[in-house]
Amino acid sequence: MLGLLWENLRRPNNWRWIIGYLVALALVVLTKENSAFVWFGCVVLILANRWFQFGIVTRELVIATVLGPLLGVVILVFLAGGVPTLVETYHLSITKNFILEYAIATGDGPWHRYLVDLLLVSPIVLLLALGTVFRLNREQKPEWFLTIFIAATYLVMCNLKYGMNLRYANMWDFPLRLLAFRQLTLFAAIFRRWQNLALALALLALCATEFYQYIALAVNYPLYELVTAHLLRALKILKLAPDISP
């Protein structure tokens, strides 16, 4: 969906991109409980376009940004059996976070909680992405586009009481890896003549480290939830950790 927004900004008034973007927004509402954060990030990007000039914001794009989520909500109402049922279900889901012991024990933390968890799960990717962020200049519009989306959604998500969980942060996987790739291309350029080979080897090494993390977290220690205590135990940073299973 983030890619569709970028294409709509770069290729205005193309109905294929607009319809694809609208449908993607509706599907996000239908499938993701954190869809409001994604939509907020898109709105911030559209507003930020005034200063960063990613492309052209058309009336059709604004309408699609509003109509897409509304379409998803209408479908949810139909599937839930009515507005009262949907509202009651959503309210129940939200209020349970404030009384469930598991949510209280694992769903809170300081603002940098997501940075810590991401560093545990994908340390190389996060560090490379941060390297790209710290060298941004005005001309790097795609990098700014991804960075603003992550920053805007992070600002909201890190302030949710008893609602912090790394599974909500899967929306950052694609942007973070693109930013990491940009940093790898910068490193590979040092080798000039062997630039493509160096980039290929760097990508291979990065994929190997990510696969190792997957084996450690999901195979050797199958996690129930991506919470900090379990991640520390899975990576053997803490040999003894309190049992916070639900």
DOVEX-296768 format. One record per residue (C-alpha): y, x, z; residue in one letter. Coordinates in steps of 0.25 Angstrom, whole numbers, plus 5000, padded with zeros to 4 digits. Last residue first. Layout:
N
YXZa ...
// end
This chain:
246
493649975116p 493350125117s 494350195125i 493350295131d 494250405137p 494150545130a 493250665133l 493050775123k 494550765119l 494850835106i 493450805102k 493950745088l 493250615092a 493750615106r 495250635102l 495050535091l 494450435101h 495650455111a 496650445100t 496250315094v 495550295081l 494650185085e 493150175086y 492950315082l 491650375077p 491550515083y 490750605074n 490950505062v 492350445063a 493150545070l 492550675067a 491950645054i 493350585049y 494050705055q 493150795046y 493450715034f 494950735036e 494750885038t 493950885025a 494950805018c 496050905022l 495251025017a 494950955004l 496450925003l 496851065006a 495751114996l 496351024985a 497751064988l 497451214988a 496751194974l 497951124969n 498951224973q 498151344969w 499251404960r 500351364970r 499651394983f 500851344992i 500751214984a 499551174992a 500351165005f 501251064999l 500150984992t 499550985006l 500750925012q 500850815001r 499350785005f 499650765019a 500750665015l 499750585007l 498750595018r 499750535028l 500150425019p 498750385016f 498250385031d 499550325036w 499050175035m 497850225043n 498750225055a 498350085061y 496950155063r 497650255071l 497850155082n 499150115090m 499249975094g 499349975109y 500849975108k 501249995094l 502450095093n 501650195085c 501350095074m 502850065071v 503350205069l 502050245062y 502350145051t 503650195048a 503350345049a 502050325040i 502850245030f 504050345030i 503050465028t 502350405016l 503650375009f 504250505013w 503050575007e 503250494994p 504750524993k 504650674995q 506050694989e 506850685002r 506050795009n 504850785018l 504350915025r 503950865038f 503250745032v 502350825024t 501950915036g 501650785044l 500650745033a 499950875034l 499850865049l 499350725048l 498350755037v 497850875045i 497650795058p 496950675052s 496250605064v 496850675076l 498250695070l 498250555066l 497950515081d 499050605086v 500050555076l 499650415079y 499950425094r 501350495091h 502050365096w 501350375109p 500150295112g 499450155112d 498250095106g 497150165113t 497050125127a 497949995126i 497049955114a 495749975121y 496249905133e 496549775125l 497749705131i 498949755123f 498249765110n 497649625111k 499049575109t 499149615095i 497749565090s 497949435097l 499349415090h 498749445077y 497649345079t 498549235084e 499549265072v 498349255062l 497849125069t 499149055070p 499449095055v 498249035049g 496749055046g 496749205048a 496449225033l 497549135028f 498549205038v 498049335034l 498349305019i 499749255023v 499949385030v 499549475018g 500449395009l 501549415019l 501249565019p 501349575004g 502649485003l 503549575011v 503249705004t 503049634991a 504449574992i 505049714995v 504349764983l 504749654974e 506249674978r 506149824974t 506149944982v 506350064972i 505750204975g 505450294986f 507050314988q 507050375002f 508250305007w 508150165002r 506550175001n 506550185017a 506650025017l 505450015008i 504750125016l 505050045029v 504449915023v 503149985019c 503050045033g 503249905039f 502149855030w 501149965034v 501549935049f 501349785047a 499949815041s 499449865054n 498249765055e 497849805041k 497049725031t 497749595028l 499149655030v 498749775021v 498249685011l 499549605009a 500349735008l 499349784998a 499549664990v 501049674990l 500949824986y 499949794974g 500949684970i 502149774970i 501349884963w 500849794952r 502249734951w 502949854947n 504349824951n 504649964957p 503750084954r 504150184965r 504350094976l 503150004972n 502350134971e 502650174985w 502350034990l 501050034983l 500750174989g 500950125003l 500050005000m 
// end
